[in-house]
Amino acid sequence: MGNRHRRLLLIGVLCIGLLSSTLASAQSFGMAYDRGYREGVQQGEQDGRQGREPQWERSSIYRDADRGYNDRYGSRDGYRDEFRRGFASGYRTGYDRYRAVGIYDQGQRDNRRDPRVLRGYQDPAFARGYADGWDHGADDRHDRDRYDPVGHGDYRSADDGYSRSYGSKDAYKNNYRSGFRQGYDSGYRNGERYR
């Protein structure tokens, strides 16, 4: 084998090593979001039951944002960012589950039966789409923009947070868009309450 072939083989091995570490890092950030989401749902339910105002930032779990972290996951700061995103989304879901009645409609309607109020843990695509949609909806409401969930780039690309371990990219996109529309609707209608 000549020097040229050895160099190409070495470059190939290095590229594979870099690519695998990048994929592992992306997957760990997906796990961070999922873990944060589950923790947020629990904290949101607890605060909703106890009648507290929705303030996920005061939670030590949110501030620390390192539950489930392992050195193999790479950057602790990246893990924390995704954990906090998931926590905030999960918190809103859990809080809404117990506080929807009376807060949004002053008791005129039982929102626990409303399909827009999410129940339990959602798949990663839906949860990520919901969180992104909620943020865009709340921003559009705050800026007094028209109601337009499909006008956002995140909705059109629908692959934010995708990992091959989630399966089909098309299925991920469908679930992401479904979550985005529901989150956008909730954020647009109720976003000011949480800001």
Disulfide bonds with the S-S distance in Angstrom:
none
